[in-house]
Amino acid sequence: MAIWIRPELWLRVAIALAAAYGLFFMDNSLTYFTVQSNLVALAYYGWAVRHMITTGTVTSPAPRLRGPVVYWLAITGLVAHFLLNNGANPFPPLVGGDDLIAEWCTFALHYLVPALALADWLLVRPFRVTPWSRLPLWLLFPLGYGLFAEFRAFVYPDYPNPYPYFFLDPTRNGYGWVAQQFGILALEFAVLAALLLGLDRLVHRKTLASAETLAPAETLAPGKGSTPRGE
């Protein structure tokens, strides 16, 4: 029963429920990176909840997979806030919007799930399980998503909503401009990945330091483990 009172379990339950709410209580399309990243989050954290309940331990299944999941959700939140919403306050629509269910679903997918996943990344062990060499692999999904969107729109020009995000749309400024956006975003995404890995290592270091500080000092029995003076 101890696992049921662990905050780590309920944090992951909250992530899975928030993702499920945002995905299934409004119309969504797999065309969007937001939907894809939240589906991955729902699958991973749902699996993590089941794993914790089954084993009765605070552990992360496939811990190296948790990093990219958090990373893709961070991209979702940051792109939505700064590029799509121009940094607008996301809270007023939650109480004054025309469709409150849709507003709350959008908030869950763009803000709540990424924020909770980041909290899980910084608060729940294990830490420092992902090497720096994995960083380029994290980039494959978001960059591959963009390239596939361009390919799909080129092959199927009548595809509904062929360019789900403005920075993928070449109809106004051409493919050269889109390529420039790809380059800028790739650099920013790489910096974001490095930041997440750096935070992971910082938390690991502080956790070790705290453990050493709280550990009781070893006491040596007389005549054991010490060298008498003069010898």
N, C-alpha and C positions, 0 to 999 in steps of 0.2 A: 504493500500500500504506500510505501514511502515515495515512489515515483509520482504519485498523484498530487503530492504537495510541493513538487519541485517547480519553481518558476520557469525553468528552462523548457519544461514540457508545455506549459500553458502559453509561453511565448510562441512556440512553434504551432500550437493549435490556433492561436490568433492569426498567424501568418497564413496558414492554410484556409481558415474561414474567411479572412479578408479577400484572399485571391478568389475563392469560390464565389463569394458574394459579387465581386466586381465582374467576374466572367459570366455568371449565369443569370443575373438579375437584370441584364440589359442586352440588347442586340450587339454582338461583337463579330468581328471578322478576323480570320487568321492572316489577312493581308497586313495587319498592323504588328509591328515589333512588340508593342505593349502587350497585346494578347498572347503572343508566343512566349514572351519572357515570363508572364504570369502563369501560363499553363505549366511551364517548366518548374516554376516555384511551387505551384500547387502539388505537382507530382513529387518533387523532392521533399518538401516539408510534410506532406501527408505520409510519405514513406518514413521520414524521420520520426514522426509521432508514433507510428505503428511500431517502429524499431525500438523506441524507448519504452513503450508499454510492454512489448514482448520480452525484452531483456531486463526490464526493471532498472536500467542504468541511464545516466545522462551521457549519451554518446551520440556521435554523428555518423550515420551510415555513409560510406564513400566520402570521407571528409575532404578529399581533394576536389570533389564535385561541388561542394558547398561554395567555394570561392567564386567560380564562374557564375553560379546562380545569383549570388549577391551582386556580382559585377554587372551582369546583364540587367538586373533590376535597378541598379544605380544609374545605368545609362537611361533606362526608361524614365526614371524620375527627373533626372537632370535635363534631358532633352525636352520633356514635356514642360517643365517649369520655365526654362530659360529660352528655348528656341520656339516652342509652340505657343506658350502663354506669355512670353516676354516678361517673365518675372512677376506676373500679376499675383495678388493675394488669392490663394485658392479657397479661403474659408467663406467669404460672403455668399457665393452660390449655394453653399450647403444649407443655408437657412432662407435664402430668398430667390432661389432658382425656379424656373418654370416647371421643371421635372426633377423633383428632389431625389427620386430613386436613381435616375441616370447620373445626377450630379454626385451622389454618394458613391456610386459604382466607379465613376471616373476618378474620384478622389482616392478610392481604395486602390485602384490599379496603379495610379501615377505617384501617389504619395505614401499611403499607409503601408502597403506591402513592402516597397523599397526601404522605408524607414525601419520597420520591424525586422526585416532581413539584415539590415546593417547592424542593428542592436544585437541580433543573434551572432553575427560575425565577430563582434567585439566583446561579447559577454560569455559565450558558450564555448567550452573547449571541444576539441583540441585546437591549439594554435600552432602556427609555424609548420604546417604539414605540406604546404604548397611551395615548391622551389621557384626561384625567380625565372628559371628556364621555361616554366609553364605560361608565363605572361603572354607570349605571342599566340598561344593556343586560345586564350580567352578572347582574343580579337577576332577569331575566325567567324564566330556566329554573327556579330553585328555587321562586319564588313561583308560577309557572305550574303547576309540578308539584303543589303543594299545592292550588291551586284546581281543577285537573283531578281530583285524587283526591276532593275533596268533591263535585264534579259527578257523577262516575262512581258514587259510593256513593249519591247521591240518586236518580239515574235507575235504577241497577241495585242495589237494596238486597241482593240475594242474591249479589252478586259476591264471589268468594272473597277473604277478607282485605281488606275494603273500605277499612279505615283502617290502612295499614301502619305508621304511627307514632302513638303515644299523643296527641301534640299536634294530630293531625288528627281525633281521634275526638270527636264531639259527643254521643255517647250518654249520657255521664255528667254533663257540665257544660253542655251546650247549645252552640249555634252562637256565642253571644256570647263564651263562653270561648275557642272556637277562633279567633274573630276577634281576640281579645286576643293569643293566641299568635302569630298571623300578624303582628300589629303589632310585637311584641317581637322576633320572629325577623327581620323585615324590617330593623329598626333595627340589630340585631347583624350581620346579613349585610352591610349597607351599610358598617358600621365595618370589618368584615373585608376587604371589597373595597378600601376606602381604605388599609388597612394594607398590603395586598399591592402596591398601586400606589406607596405611599410607600416601601416597601422596594426596589422596582424602581428608583426614582429615586435612592435613597441608594446602592445598589450602582453605578449608573451614574456618580454623582458621584465615588465612591471609585475607580472604575476609571479615570476621566479623571485624577484626582489622581495615581494611581500611575503612569500612563503619562507624565505630565509630569515626575514625579520621576525616573523611570528614563531619560528621553530624554537623550541626550548633549548637552551644551551646545554651541551653535554657535560655531565659531571663525572669526573673520574674518581673511581674508588681509590683510597689510599694505597700506594704501592703498585697501582696498575696504570699503565699507559703514560706514566710520567717518569722522568729521569731525575734521580736525586742530584742535588747540587754537588758539584765537586767531582762528579764521575764523568 
